[in-house]
């Protein structure tokens, strides 16, 4: 009889714990491939509004600096997403006084993986006091193993532009192939 009461008490305790704290599925990882979003309704404006600074996972920025032609800039930022994969936002700023232009799309999680492979391939987190360049600046901001890095063309090895070109190619391609709305 005591063992039946103990068993009943355990079962009752488990039921109470589930009702108090819920029994949710674990949060979905952003490493999953793009899901079928045909049942989800969103617009590019929804995507732009969901781009929050706390959700940034990778940032690529390039800007013309101190030239007669102006200081135009272009930035590709990967954010975690409420949908599937990642959100990529592109910002263009022209130095002619015109408005900044932003555009957003959903991209698969492999985009971040490919960018991180380039960061590791070129050992970008190890760049220190190397050759710099003038006229244009390139910057990658990323967190690796919990440590934040700001990597720029102001201090890069001689073949450093290959790294920035590879990352830019990955992000431009992902943005072109990304999903904007359903």
CORQUI-V767056 format. One record per backbone hydrogen bond with DSSP energy under -0.5 kcal/mol. NH is the residue of the N-H (numbers start at 1). CO is the residue of the C=O. Records with the same first field share a line. If there is no record, write none. Layout:
NH: CO  CO
This chain:
5: 1
6: 2
7: 3
8: 4
9: 5
10: 6
11: 7
12: 8
13: 9
14: 10
15: 11
16: 12
17: 13
18: 14
19: 15
20: 16
21: 17
22: 18
32: 29
37: 35
40: 37
42: 40
47: 43
48: 44
49: 45
50: 46  47
51: 47  48
52: 50
55: 52
56: 53
57: 78
58: 78
59: 141
60: 76
61: 139
62: 74
63: 137
64: 72
65: 135
70: 67
73: 93
74: 62
75: 91
76: 60
77: 89
78: 58
79: 87
80: 55
81: 85
86: 107
87: 79
88: 105
89: 77
90: 103
91: 75
92: 101
93: 73
97: 94
101: 92
103: 90
105: 88
106: 179
107: 86
109: 32
111: 108
112: 109
113: 109
114: 110
115: 111
116: 112
117: 113
118: 114
119: 115
120: 116
121: 117
122: 118
123: 120
124: 119
126: 123
127: 124
131: 156
133: 153
137: 63
139: 61
140: 151
141: 59
142: 149
143: 57
144: 142  147
147: 144
149: 142
151: 140  149
153: 138
155: 152
156: 131
160: 157
162: 159
163: 159  160
164: 160
165: 161
166: 162
167: 163
168: 164
169: 165
170: 166
171: 167
172: 168
173: 169
174: 170
175: 171
176: 172
177: 173
178: 174  175
179: 106
182: 42
